[in-house]
Amino acid sequence: MARKTPEESQKTRDAILDAAEVVFLKKGVTHASMADIAEQAGVSRGAVYGHYKNKMELGLAMCQRAFEADDYWKEGKTVNVSPLERLRRQHLFHMKQYCESDTQRRVLEILYTRCERTPENDEMLWLKEQFEKECEDDHMLLLNEAVSSGELPRDLDVGLAFAFLNTMVCGQCSLLMCKEMTPEEFMLALEPFLDASLDAMRHSPALRKR
């Protein structure tokens, strides 16, 4: 049998990863099997095991593919704008990616709703936690820089402000996701809400240190 070309191998890998997204969303990571993924991909189980030695290695590859082209952190490190504007752009860019990338959206839904807390899933859960930590560290840095530069009040409770902003934006995103909206409509609805949340950090006494 002729060996597959690199392009053919990549096509098979992509088909397997596409199938994993569908199967993990439907069954959950714990209850999905390599056989389920092979059937969904239209390939043999041997083909799946030829590329990934087990389900967790496949799941990690699925996550890596979803985020490897994401310029989220690069966007937040633009140096010619203020810290608060960098934070704003970072939120908007990340949500735009979420709206426009079916793969990224499915993988986030898997990590947050279909990756059960079992020892078997520890590596994928760790990956999610690392993403969250990186996000928190970067946002906290920008908030502290905004306080230092005078964009935000010097007595702002930065930890509370971080939790407030994430809760408000993520909550609004969840509500908007329940509606039939194009990515453009979604972003138009989200942007003023994000700006209102940033204004609250500037002016709300409830977000000050006590």
N, C-alpha and C positions, 0 to 999 in steps of 0.2 A: 504494500500500500504506500502511495506517495506521501511524503511528509507534508504537513500543512505549511503554507507560507505564513510569515508573521502577520500578514493582514487577515488571513483566514482564522488564525488563532485568536487575534484580537476580536474579530467578529463573534467568535464562539464565546469568548469571555464576556463580551458586552451582552450577549443574549442570556447568559447565565445570570449576570448581575441584574438585568432587567427583570428576569423571572423571580429572582430572590426578593426584589422590592414588592412584587405582586403577592407572592406567597407569604412573606413575613407580615404584610399588611392584613392579609386575609386570615391567617391562622395564628399569628403571633410567632415570635422567634422560637420560643420553647417548643411549640407543637408542630412547627414546620420541619420537614425532613429533606435530606438531599434528594431523595426520590421525588418528592413533590416539586422541587425546583427543577430537576431534570425534565419532568413531564411538562411543566409550564414552559420551559425553554425549548422543548422539542428536540432534546438531545438525550443520549444515553447517560445512565448514572456514571459509567466509566469516564465519559467526557467531562462530567462535573468534577469527579475526583482527580482527573488528569490535570485540572487547573487549580483545584483547592482541596487541601487534604481533609478538611472537615468544615462543618457548618459555620463555626466561629471565624475561621480564616476567610470564608466566603463573605460573612457579614461585615468584617472589618474592611475587606476590599470594596464592598458596596459603599460603605461610609466614606472611604478615602476617595473613591471616584466622584461622589456627590460634591465633595468640598475642595478637591484639589485645584479647581479652576476658580475658586471663590476669592475675589480680591477684597473681601470684607475688611481685613486688617490694614491692607494697603490704603484703602479709601480713608480709614480713620486716621492715618498718619500724615495726611496732607499738612504741610507746614506753613502755608501762607494764609491760613484762616485761624480764627480764635479757637480755644479749646472747646467751648460750648458749641460752636458751629461744626467742629469736627465730630463731636458726639452726635449732633443732629444728622449730619450727613451719613454717619456710620449706621444709624438706625434706619434711615430711609434706603440706603443702598442694600442693606441686608434684607429688608422686607421686599424690595424690588426683585432681588435674587430669588427669594422665596416664592413670589408670585409667578415669575417667569420660568423657573426651572422645575419641571415636573419631578425630575429625579431628586433634587434637593428637598422639595416639599414632601415627597413620599418618605425619604430617609429620615427627615426630622419627625414625621408622624410615627414612624416605626420606633425611633429612639425614645420618644416621649409617651407613646401610648401602647406599643406592642412589644416592647422589650422588657419582659417580666424580670423581676428582681430575684433571680436564681443564680446559684454558683456557676451554672453553665454559661450564663450571659455576662459574667463579670467583665470580660474584656470590652464588650460593647458598651456596657454601663460606665466603665472607666473612661472610655473615649468621650462619652457624653459629658461626664463630669469635668474632664479636662477642657472641653470646649466651653463649658459654663464658667470654669475658673478663669480661663483666658479672657473671656468676655467681661467678667466681673473686674478682673485686674485692670484691663484697659479702660473700662468705663470709670472706675474709681480714680484712676490716674487723671483722666480728662476732667472729672468733676473737681478734684483737688487743684488742678491747674487753673480751672475757671474761678475757683475761690481765690487763689493767689493773685490772679490777674484782675480781680475786681468785677468780673462778669456775674458772679454769684456772691451772696452775702457772706461775710467773713465768719458769721456764727451759724452758717448752714450745717445741719447734721448730715454729713456726706453719706454715711451709711444708710440713713433713712431716705435721703433723696434718691440714692441709687435704687433702693427697693421700691420706692414710689414710682419712679419713672418706668422701671421694668414692668411693674404690675399694671400700670395704666396702659402702656403701649401694648403689652402682650394681651391684656384683657380686651382692648379694642380690636386688636387683630383677630382674636378668636371670634368676636361678634361679627366682624366683617366677613370672615371666611365662611360663615353660615349663609351668606347672601350670594346670589348669582351676580358676580361683578367681573368685569374685565380687569386685567392688571392696572390699566390706566385709571379706571374708576376707583379701584382699591387704593391706589396711591393718593389720588385726589381727596379721598375721604380720610385717609390716615394723616396726611401732612398737617392740616390744621389742628388735629387732636394732639399730635406730637408737640407742636408749637405751644399749645395751651398748657401742656404738661411742663414744658421748660419754663414758661412764664410763672407757673405756680411755684417752681423752685426759686425763682427770683423774689417772689412777693409773699408767699404764704408763711405766716408766723408759726404754723404747725410744723414746718420743716426746719425750724431753728433749734439749736442746742438749748437744753433746759438746765 
